[in-house]
């Protein structure tokens, strides 16, 4: 079957660094997505990885290892506005997205 | 921001009544999706469309139907609402899943409560 696993909740301190992990199992693979979702709002696109390695975009970076079925989202210099849920999603061979349940990130001052 | 609007944004209805949610886009994107989001679950695909009058089922399509008569509109209908369909419904669009990043742009969501 197809499956995405990510931690349910994480807590971090303002100004620190946090890494949110995601493991996936899909029938075929066409990329790994990260979305951010603030409470009561729609998800918004953060990053896309299809090749192994690290993609950096400002304070956010995303890493992919296809052989391990593993990705992580790295958030640096955490700000209070980063408090949100972070959704991991893998695209299968039919270009359908398989979604994780999301990781709720709580930032403390 | 991608031009996607959902209506209604909030609705309370009773078991057994029909409900239609509307998604309207101004981006001329080919693909449109309806998802539901419930606590403890990832986004779950209900139905999607890959063109006018071209639709297909997602993983949780039972009890739902869709129609797409124009590129810009994608309707989700609950023929006879049940309490298990209480959820937040998101519409999403994309140009093409296989092109560029294939990212989805989401509407603001429609919160449906079935009593």
Interface residues (C-beta under 8 A of the other chain):
Chain A: X4 X30 X31 X33 X35 X41 X42 X43 X44 X45 X48 X87 X89 X91 X95 X96 X97 X98 X99 X100 X101 X102
Chain B: X40 X41 X42 X43 X44 X45 X58 X90 X97 X98 X101 X102 X103 X104 X105 X106 X107 X108 X109
